[in-house]
Each structure stands twice: as structure tokens, then as C-alpha cells.
Amino acid sequence: MIKKNNKKFVKKDFKKGVKPDFNKSSGIFTKKKIGEIGSVPEGKFELMGKVNRIIQTTGPTVFVVSDGTGSLQLKGFAGAGERSYPEIEEEDCVKAKVKLEEFNGEIEGDIVTITKLSDDEHNEFLKVMEQVEKDRARVIPPEFLVEGNVLNKLKNNFIEAATQIRLAVIQDRPIIVRHHNDTDGYSSGFALERAILPLIGKQHSSEKAGWEFFTRAPCAAPFYEIDDSIRDTALSLRNVAKFSNKMPLIIIADNGSSPEDLMAIKQAKIHGADFIIVDHHFFDKDVISENVLVHINPFLVGEDGSKFSAGMLCAELARFINPDVKHVEFIPALAGFADRIDLGDPVIMEKYLEVAKKEGYTKELLSEISLVIDYISAKVRFMEVREYIEVLFGEPRDKQKQLVELLAPHIHALDAKGLMMAKSNAKTEKIGKTNLQLLYFEEFFPGFGFYPKPGRITGMVHDNLQEEKGITSLVSVGVLGTSMTIRATDESNFSVHELIKFLDSEIPDAFVDGGGHKNAGSITFLPNKQKEIVKLTKDFIKGRS
């Protein structure tokens, strides 16, 4: 044991990466920080760490320890399935001599000796470890890919979000990324994934650790549903009980800012989860910020979220999280064009396009990639499909090119079929100065599994009518049994948010819900109120014409 008068020596030498020599007579175990030995495939080392988890396998007992610089699995064997070193418990701080070896692609340490630190040593070690974690989590802000008011105003939010994410990795906390099920959402999730996974692999000296400590999954609804929240919480609680995992940090991207997200967020927080929100959708009142660690949204700083997409924000955030992140520079242009940001802010989109061109991505290629992502997202639905998504985003580039060349013509043909169906079934009428185009999908849509989806069809027929007939004041509404998807031009003086308020006041028993941007969004209602909702929508347009 280390004597009390060596207390300062412990702190001083740990910071330098040199631990006190617990067995000077050995002369064969090199004192190192875990972060320094994690990439070494073999050797004999002496280390100190906090026991985060203890896993009893059918063979050895596995102690997962961290010293703030990294985490390492230490194996002790007393007998098949028998608990080794029963005096060591979770949250203990230990000193150990280990022999490193590689097992199934992971670096592990076979325990030669392991003992608990004294109370004084324990407390001193935790103080030093906490400071090491803070130092490692600290963000050195990079230059933004492009200059813009939105980014400059949100810079402190980026720094705080990146710091919290880095700290979660360092503290062995699982991270869940939830994103909208479209190109902008996938761009958001993938950019974060590209930044976070390498940090997790480095932290645990294992590429496989990314499967244990990181999950990315799409959300079907334009908000974080209570269903998804309960599933995320239930699986996390199981992992806490089964593997001694910590409750996760959940990042919601391209969703999360609306009151509809609040219950789901609060539900998970009760069980110990924390949240970071990266979104660009409108909200009347900010009820989210006080319930999350960090909230990033252009509307929070007086900017219009229809002029900056979530994928653009997350690609910039990825560079704050991991300064060495690769292959995210083209993502803002991909996400921005997919979400029609070029209509809101053509200047910022031109800047991002120039960045993408340096990576070999033209506007035409980005459009084709976006098309394929939209198609694939409709097919995989809620699956994570991490490796497939990597190919879609150019990992590797040659397969991305082959996939786009194969699928894009097929999807264009499907789009043409969907547009023809919509045009032959659309009903158009003039309300004041505004043209209303209605699509009753129940009358012609083939049903589940058909591509393009109703939202895409509505967008296509909305654009087509403007192009073919030069109509500028136009509202297009796709009507389904319990929902409507809406597109509108600026000239129509429309607002999805104002429509929701109007409907809620005029027909409260329809239980209207929804959201989106001013000129593009969706609403839901009770099925027996569909005809009244359509009639009131016409009244709303008439009142604003």
C-alpha cells in the first residue's frame, strides 16, 4: 500500500502518466496510463483505474476500468464461471499489474495482481481522474466550413454540445442518436456517427466497442415519439441491469424542438438519460431547452430554421466533436439541397456546394445520392443498417457510385409513375388569389410499400404544377385518412403553424397535431374528422388570400 505521505506524489505522477511503483522489486511492469497502452498489442504494465463494470462470464471475470485517459478490460480467472477477486466491486479504484494481449480484435489485460486503493488514495485518484476527463473533453473550436450568421450565433451551443458528447465517450456512457427518416435526418445522424465512433474505438481500444456504446436509429414521426422513448429507455435499463452500463446520452437530430417531443424526453430523463437536441423546425414556445443539456436550433437565436437544415448543423457539430473526423464536408450541401434550403438561403447553399465540389460532389450527384437515400430509408424503415448507410454516404466512394448508378434510374422511373398518378387524380380550385391542389390518397395510392411515399408525391406534384402552369400562389395538400401533408409557396401567405392553431380552435375534438416549417409540414387528426378538416383548411386559405 502507498503511505499517506505519498499522497501528493500519486497526484503529481499520475498527471505525468507515471504511477508510483507498487512493487519496485519486479522491475518488469511499465507504469502507464490506459490511454497510452491501449494501442499496444502486448506487454506488461502497471496501472491505476476506477472499476466501471464487472462482468462475470462463463470463463473469467472481466473488470472494465478507466483512468480518464481510456478504458481497458482486465480479466481475472479463478475457475470457469467463478468470480475472481470478490473483494473488488464496481466504483472501487484499483491498482493492477497486467499482461496485455489481443483477443477478438480487442486489447485486454490479464491480471497478475490487483488491489483496492486506500480511502485517501481513492479520493485523490478520483479528483485527478475528473480533471483528466474535463481536459480531454475540452473542445478547441474549429473554423466553420462556411461563414454564416446562424453558425456564429450558435457557436457556444456547438462547443457545449461537443463537450458533453466527448465527456460521455470518456465516461463510458452509451450514446443513442435518433434522427428523422429522410435525407436531412440521415445526413444528421451519419455526420454525428462519423465523429463519435472513432472516439469510442480509441477510448476502449476496440473497433467493436462502437456496437456496445453507440446506436443510431431513425424516427418515423417528425418528433421524438413516446414509443421510441420507451423502447430506448427499456433497452438501456436492461443493459444497466445485465452489463452494468450507464444510462445513455440521447442526441435527437432533425427532430426534438417541439412540445410534442417533451413527454418522451421527460420520460427517459426519469430513468437517468440525458438529451442533446439539434433541430431546425419551428416552435411557438421553447419548452425543450430547460429539459435538455444542450439545445441547438436557429430559431433560438432569432434565425429562420428553413434557411439552415439539421444535416448542415450536425456536419458542423461533428467537426467540433472530433477534429479528425473524415468525409463529412459534402454532407451540408447534400442535406441542404434535399431539404430545399436553397430556396430559403441560396447564398449559404452555394458556399456549401463549393465545399462539396472540392470533394468531387456536383449538385447533380448530390441530388442523385439524396434520391437513393430517400428510397432506401423507405425500405429499411426503422433498422439501423449502419454498414449500408456508410456506403450511401461514400464509404467507400466506388461502391457509392455503383449503387447510385444502379438505383437512381429505377427510382426516377418510380417517381415518374407516382407523379403521373398524382397529376391524374389531383383536384385544383381557386380560393381568392390562392390555388389549392388536393390529393386524396385513399382514392388512388397503391398502399403500404409503394414508392414514392405520399409526402414525396405531394412535393413533386406541387413543384410540377408551378413549372407547367407558372402558378406562384399555390398550396398543395395530400389528404390521407388521419393526416395531411402540406406544401406551399411564399406567395400563398400560408403557414402550417397558423393552420394548426386555427384547426385546434375551430375543431378541438379532432385533436389536431403536427408541425414542420412554415411552408412545408404535416398534421394529424381523428379519421372521422377528415372532411371537416379539409373544409376548414379551405376556410383558412380563404381568410389569408
JOCORMO-V481049 format. One record per residue. PSI is psi in radians with two decimals (999 if undefined). Layout:
# JOCORMO-V481049
psi:PSI
psi:PSI
This chain:
# JOCORMO-V481049
psi:2.63
psi:2.36
psi:2.74
psi:-0.58
psi:-0.02
psi:0.15
psi:-0.85
psi:-0.57
psi:-0.67
psi:-0.87
psi:-0.81
psi:-0.82
psi:-0.52
psi:-0.68
psi:-0.57
psi:-0.17
psi:0.17
psi:1.92
psi:2.77
psi:2.57
psi:1.85
psi:-0.25
psi:1.40
psi:-0.43
psi:-0.35
psi:-0.93
psi:0.15
psi:-0.19
psi:2.05
psi:2.29
psi:2.19
psi:2.77
psi:2.71
psi:-0.69
psi:-0.39
psi:-0.44
psi:-0.12
psi:-0.50
psi:0.05
psi:2.12
psi:-0.37
psi:2.82
psi:2.99
psi:2.18
psi:2.72
psi:2.28
psi:2.90
psi:2.62
psi:2.89
psi:2.36
psi:1.87
psi:-0.63
psi:2.62
psi:2.14
psi:2.11
psi:1.98
psi:-3.13
psi:-0.19
psi:-1.79
psi:2.96
psi:2.31
psi:2.16
psi:2.06
psi:2.00
psi:2.65
psi:2.58
psi:0.25
psi:-0.42
psi:-0.27
psi:3.08
psi:2.62
psi:2.45
psi:2.19
psi:2.27
psi:2.27
psi:2.37
psi:2.10
psi:-0.29
psi:2.79
psi:2.00
psi:0.12
psi:2.37
psi:2.11
psi:2.67
psi:1.06
psi:-0.29
psi:-0.28
psi:2.19
psi:2.88
psi:2.50
psi:-0.14
psi:2.64
psi:2.36
psi:2.83
psi:2.42
psi:2.62
psi:2.26
psi:2.74
psi:2.11
psi:2.53
psi:2.78
psi:2.28
psi:2.07
psi:0.72
psi:0.11
psi:2.57
psi:2.20
psi:2.80
psi:2.17
psi:2.18
psi:2.22
psi:-0.88
psi:2.62
psi:2.28
psi:2.68
psi:2.56
psi:2.70
psi:2.93
psi:-0.79
psi:-0.79
psi:-0.71
psi:-0.91
psi:-0.74
psi:-0.70
psi:-0.75
psi:-0.64
psi:-0.80
psi:-0.73
psi:-0.73
psi:-0.71
psi:-0.69
psi:-0.75
psi:-0.75
psi:-0.73
psi:-0.71
psi:-0.57
psi:-0.31
psi:2.38
psi:2.30
psi:1.83
psi:2.24
psi:2.97
psi:2.47
psi:2.70
psi:-0.61
psi:2.86
psi:2.39
psi:2.62
psi:-0.72
psi:-0.85
psi:-0.78
psi:-0.70
psi:-0.47
psi:0.11
psi:-0.79
psi:-0.59
psi:-0.70
psi:-0.79
psi:-0.81
psi:-0.73
psi:-0.80
psi:-0.67
psi:-0.79
psi:-0.67
psi:-0.77
psi:-0.69
psi:-0.67
psi:-0.74
psi:-0.82
psi:-0.59
psi:0.28
psi:0.66
psi:2.23
psi:2.59
psi:2.27
psi:2.22
psi:2.12
psi:2.31
psi:2.81
psi:2.67
psi:0.99
psi:-3.09
psi:-0.75
psi:-0.72
psi:-0.80
psi:-0.65
psi:-0.71
psi:-0.90
psi:-0.71
psi:-0.70
psi:-0.76
psi:-0.71
psi:-0.75
psi:-0.55
psi:-0.66
psi:-0.73
psi:-0.78
psi:-0.59
psi:-0.69
psi:-0.75
psi:-0.71
psi:-0.69
psi:-0.68
psi:0.11
psi:0.71
psi:2.22
psi:-0.47
psi:-0.28
psi:-0.45
psi:-0.45
psi:-0.43
psi:-0.61
psi:0.10
psi:2.34
psi:2.39
psi:2.26
psi:2.46
psi:2.74
psi:2.37
psi:-0.71
psi:2.76
psi:0.55
psi:2.95
psi:1.80
psi:2.68
psi:-0.53
psi:-0.83
psi:-0.68
psi:-0.78
psi:-0.71
psi:-0.81
psi:-0.73
psi:-0.80
psi:-0.76
psi:-0.65
psi:-0.74
psi:-0.65
psi:-0.74
psi:-0.53
psi:-0.82
psi:-0.67
psi:-0.67
psi:0.11
psi:0.49
psi:2.85
psi:2.80
psi:2.61
psi:2.85
psi:2.13
psi:2.17
psi:2.11
psi:2.13
psi:2.37
psi:0.30
psi:3.09
psi:-0.26
psi:-0.13
psi:2.82
psi:-0.44
psi:-0.36
psi:-0.30
psi:-0.83
psi:-0.73
psi:-0.69
psi:-0.81
psi:-0.64
psi:-0.83
psi:-0.58
psi:-0.57
psi:-0.59
psi:0.04
psi:0.03
psi:2.69
psi:2.83
psi:2.56
psi:2.31
psi:2.27
psi:1.86
psi:2.97
psi:0.21
psi:2.70
psi:2.60
psi:2.54
psi:-0.76
psi:2.37
psi:1.77
psi:0.04
psi:-0.73
psi:-0.71
psi:-0.17
psi:0.07
psi:2.86
psi:-0.80
psi:2.44
psi:2.09
psi:2.06
psi:2.28
psi:-0.59
psi:-0.39
psi:-0.40
psi:0.45
psi:0.31
psi:2.83
psi:2.09
psi:-0.26
psi:-0.10
psi:0.15
psi:2.02
psi:2.90
psi:-0.64
psi:-0.62
psi:-0.77
psi:-0.76
psi:-0.56
psi:-0.68
psi:-0.72
psi:-0.65
psi:-0.62
psi:-0.40
psi:-0.66
psi:-0.80
psi:1.83
psi:-0.29
psi:0.22
psi:2.47
psi:2.60
psi:0.84
psi:-0.07
psi:-0.50
psi:-0.24
psi:-0.71
psi:-0.71
psi:-0.75
psi:-0.90
psi:-0.71
psi:-0.79
psi:-0.66
psi:-0.60
psi:0.24
psi:0.57
psi:-0.40
psi:-0.41
psi:-0.49
psi:-0.71
psi:1.45
psi:-0.45
psi:-0.86
psi:-0.59
psi:-0.63
psi:-0.66
psi:-0.79
psi:-0.56
psi:-0.68
psi:-0.66
psi:-0.75
psi:-0.65
psi:-0.58
psi:-0.40
psi:0.08
psi:0.27
psi:2.00
psi:2.93
psi:-0.66
psi:-0.75
psi:-0.73
psi:-0.68
psi:-0.72
psi:-0.72
psi:-0.76
psi:-0.72
psi:-0.80
psi:-0.71
psi:-0.76
psi:-0.72
psi:-0.84
psi:-0.69
psi:-0.57
psi:-0.46
psi:-0.73
psi:-0.34
psi:-1.85
psi:0.12
psi:2.67
psi:-0.71
psi:1.00
psi:-0.82
psi:-0.64
psi:-0.74
psi:-0.61
psi:-0.73
psi:-0.75
psi:-0.58
psi:0.31
psi:0.47
psi:1.55
psi:2.88
psi:-0.66
psi:-0.67
psi:-0.63
psi:-0.82
psi:-0.79
psi:-0.73
psi:-0.77
psi:-0.74
psi:-0.58
psi:-0.84
psi:-0.59
psi:-0.83
psi:-0.68
psi:-0.74
psi:-0.65
psi:-0.68
psi:-0.70
psi:-0.71
psi:-0.75
psi:-0.69
psi:-0.77
psi:-0.71
psi:-0.73
psi:-0.74
psi:-0.75
psi:-0.78
psi:-0.65
psi:-0.21
psi:-0.02
psi:2.52
psi:2.10
psi:2.40
psi:2.74
psi:2.22
psi:1.81
psi:-2.20
psi:-0.03
psi:2.44
psi:2.26
psi:2.17
psi:2.08
psi:2.39
psi:1.96
psi:1.65
psi:-0.47
psi:-0.33
psi:-0.41
psi:-0.29
psi:2.28
psi:-0.45
psi:-2.91
psi:2.36
psi:-0.25
psi:2.46
psi:2.39
psi:2.75
psi:2.83
psi:-0.70
psi:-0.73
psi:-0.72
psi:-0.75
psi:-0.76
psi:-0.71
psi:-0.79
psi:-0.49
psi:-0.82
psi:-0.70
psi:-0.71
psi:-0.64
psi:-0.74
psi:-0.77
psi:-0.66
psi:0.04
psi:0.44
psi:2.29
psi:-0.62
psi:1.69
psi:2.37
psi:2.17
psi:2.26
psi:2.10
psi:2.08
psi:2.16
psi:-3.10
psi:-0.70
psi:0.25
psi:2.87
psi:2.44
psi:2.37
psi:2.43
psi:2.47
psi:2.68
psi:2.80
psi:-0.63
psi:-0.34
psi:-0.15
psi:0.71
psi:2.83
psi:2.06
psi:-0.73
psi:-0.72
psi:-0.60
psi:-0.77
psi:-0.76
psi:-0.77
psi:-0.85
psi:-0.69
psi:-0.60
psi:-0.60
psi:-0.56
psi:1.19
psi:-0.48
psi:0.06
psi:-0.23
psi:0.96
psi:2.37
psi:2.87
psi:-2.88
psi:-2.89
psi:-2.58
psi:3.07
psi:-0.80
psi:0.09
psi:2.17
psi:-2.91
psi:2.71
psi:2.74
psi:2.77
psi:3.02
psi:2.51
psi:-0.56
psi:-0.01
psi:0.14
psi:-0.86
psi:-0.72
psi:-0.65
psi:-0.76
psi:-0.79
psi:-0.79
psi:-0.55
psi:-0.70
psi:-0.73
psi:-0.69
psi:-0.78
psi:-0.72
psi:-0.69
psi:-0.29
psi:-0.04
psi:999
